[in-house]
């Protein structure tokens, strides 16, 4: 049964339901995720934000972004926080394979978890933004997925958008890759000097600005 939790927003915000510590890979002790969605509209699938936590690849957990996930869920989304194995115990591309497995689990359990499998936003901050970006690239570029030894769990059309915040990537290359994969991409950030820590928005929305 889903657990009811209070929203992290204003007192008047709708209550949320939560599915905590879902194991998305039975063979992996690190493979846990949390799901939050509005209780009032828990009878239908919702656009889904899958957030990969930050921590420089060596620290952090899904618990760190739980309150932010609740805020987003209060806006009418299903929000998922994903745990993955940390370095130096595990190395690249283990987190990419884990996030890919998490996406597969979410799609397989879409009805129970209120996931809209055709409207998934893959997001992350810091090291999680890097993991989200690489996972999205593997989904969009078959040759890259093969190089990583990954069979994408979702199709490119199922990714509605990417939201990458303060991650490790080259801005120009990331935007170029996103656009070549069929996304409309733009960069947001106040500091032109901080070129590896700005925010990238990429979506499949037709006609959006790319400047």
N, C-alpha and C positions, 0 to 999 in steps of 0.2 A: 504494500500500500504506500502511496506517496505521502511524504511528510509535509504538513503545512507549516510554512515559516512566514514570519513577518517580513514585509518589504523593507529594504534598507533606505528607502526614500522617505517622503513625508508621511506623517501619521495617517493621512487620508488615503494613502496608496493602497491598492488592492492587495489582498493576501496572495502569497505565492505557494505553489506546491513544489516539492523537491523530491528527487530520487537521488539519494546520496550513495557514494562508493559503489557504483555499478562497475562490475569487473568486465572490461571489454575484451579481455583475452584470458581465458581460464588458466593458461600455462604461464602467465607473466605476473609476478607479485606486484609489479609497479603499475599495472594496467588498470587504473581506476579513473572514473569520471563522475562528476556531479551534474545533474540536470535541474534547471529551475524554469517554471512557467507560471503564468497567472492562473490562479484557481478558478476565477470567474469564467474563463474561456478554455477550460481544460478538456473540452469535449471535441476539439478539432486540432489538426496539425497547424503549427505556426512557423513562420520564417525562423530559421534557426541560426544562432551565432555560436560557432565552436571556437572557444578561446584557449590558446596555448599560453600558459603562464611564462613569465620571464624569470631571470635569475642567473644570466650569464652561462647557461648550460650546466652549472655546477650546484645550483641551489634553487629553492622555491618549491611551491606546490600549488595545486588547484585551490587550496584554501586561501591563498594570498589574493585571489581575484574573486572570491565568492561574493563579497559585498557588492562589488561592481557588477558581477553577473546578476545579482538580484535587482539592482537598479535597472539594468537593461531589460530584464524579464518583466519588470513592472511597466515597461513601455509597450508590451504586447508581443514579446519574442519568447521563444524557447532558447535558453542559454545553457551552454555546456562548458564546463571547465574540465580540462584533460590533464591528467598526470602522465609523466613519462620518466624513463630512467635518466639519472643524472651522471655527468662525468665527475671523476675519472673512472667510476665503476663501469660505465658503459660508454661507448664512443659512437660517433657518426658512422652510418646513418641510422642507428637504432631508434632515436626519437622520431625520425621520419616514418619508419616502418610502424611504430606504435601509433602515431597520429592517423596514419592511413588505416590501421586496424580499427581505431576508434570510430572513424567515419563509417567503415563497414558495419560495425556494431550498431551505430545509430540508425543507419538505413534499415538494417534487419529488424530493429525494434522501434521503427518509426511510429507506429500507431500507439503503442504503449507509452512512449516517451514524448508524444505530442510533437514529433519532428516532421517538418515538411521536407521530404528528401529532394525536392526540386528547387528549393530556395535555401541554400546553405551559404552562410558567410563564414569564411575561414579567417580567423583573426589571431593576433598575438602581440605581445610586447617584449622588447629586449630580445633575449635569446629565443623566446617563444615566437617572436615575429620572424626570426630567421627560419625556425622550424616550419612555421606556417607557409612561408614563401617557398621553401624548398619542396614541401609537400604539394603545394599548388602547382609548381613547375613540373613535378613528376606526374601529376594528374593531366596536365595540359600537353606534355611533350613525351610521347611514347618512348623515344630513344633515351631520354634522360631517366625515365622510370626503369627501363631495362638495365641501364648502367648501375642503378642503385639496387637492382634485384627486387623491384617492387612491382606488383600487379595492382594498379589503382583500384581502390574499393568503390569509388564513385566516378561518374563520367564528368567531363569538363562542363557540360551543360547544366549539371546540378550545382555547380558553384556560382552563386549569384554575385558574389563580391569577395574581395580580399580587403582586410584592414590591418595594416602592418605599422606598429607604433614603436619607434626608437629601436629598430632592429639592426642587425649587422648585414648590410647589403649595400651595393653600389646603386645610388638612386637612378641614374640614367639607364643602367643595364636592367634594373628591376622593372622600370616603366616600359622599356622597350620590349622585354619579355612578356609582360602582361598584355601589351597591345598586340603583339604578334600571336598571342594565344586567344585573341578575340575579346579581350576585356578593354573597357574604357578606363584609362588610368590617369591619375594626377597626383602630384606631390603637395603636401601641406606642411608648412613649417616656417618659423620666424627667422631662423638663423641660416643664412646661405652657407656659412662656414661649416656647420654641423651636417655635412653631407651624408654621413652614415647613420644619423640618428633622427631623421625627419620621418614624417608619417606619409605612407602611401595608401591612397584609396584606389581600388580597382573594382569595377563592376561591369556587368553585362547589360546595363541599362542603355538602350539606344539613344543616341543624340546628346550624351552628356559632354561636358567640356573636358578637353584634354590639355588645358593650359594651366 
